[in-house]
Amino acid sequence: MTKEILCAFGVDVDAVGGWLGSYGGEDSPCDISRGMFAGEVGSMRILELFERWGIKSTWFVPGHSLETFPKEMAAVAAAGHEIGMHGYSHENPIAMTPEQEEAVMDKSIQLIEDLCGRRPTGYVAPWWEFSHVTNELLLKKGIKYDHSLMHRDFTPYYVRVGDSWTKIDYSKKAEEWMKPLVRGEESDLIEIPCSWNLDDLPPMMFIKAAPNSHGFVNPRDLEQMWRDQFDWVYREMDYGVLTFTIHPDVSGKPHVLMMLERLYNHIISHPGVKFTTFDAIADDFAARSPRVK
Ligand SMILES: [Zn+2]
């Protein structure tokens, strides 16, 4: 059986928005300067790396980064990479009201449309926090795929909405919480699953406000973890999707860029493997597995 292993780099340009919305650096000029590095320097190094490899990727760009780094993000779009949504200031969708979440999506769609001449088709929730209305809002806006959930690891699927579960309340009788999760209904939204184990940020970015922050992990350890996951997928699956989440804040640094070069050379040496965009992966999945209603 021939292998069809679709790989993709998702580049989350969190930059200053990441410090405003998620990493707790909004009052630190130093942390903000790290965000400026990501937008102005790191993103351009990654763009150049993709150019050298001759691959197309998907950049999930917060509105804040689109408006703060217009020259750099225009270069990304001009090079033919896909641009997807990733909040405005990397807001936590669970902390927002549905109205706020929709306003952020509308602004994000408009900015991407202005840059690319067409609406985005994909979304990554900041911090991968998918609210109880995210699915509904994405479908309302005509978004094809999401990349924030983890029900599977290397196989896309259709997102189910309305799952409900019972939290423990120790002030009540145990019978009140001893209930299984109840599954909701499947929707048209395609999920290209994400994974903390394929994300450069938790192990490689020092975050002062995070109690368990890393930032000093040897990239060769990360390389081994990512390579083992690819090797397993390639051995065990005929069709699989492997997506790497990288951030210019992290992967724009030399030691990580060199790790990516070694990893890419290993992966691409296997027959039947191709690097493409998330949009292409979603279309391929929809053709392969039309939704049964
Ligand atoms: Zn992000």
Boltz pocket constraint, residues with backbone or C-beta under 6 A from the ligand:
constraints:
  - pocket:
      binder: B
      contacts: [[A, 12], [A, 13], [A, 14], [A, 18], [A, 86], [A, 90], [A, 125], [A, 126], [A, 127]]
      max_distance: 6.0
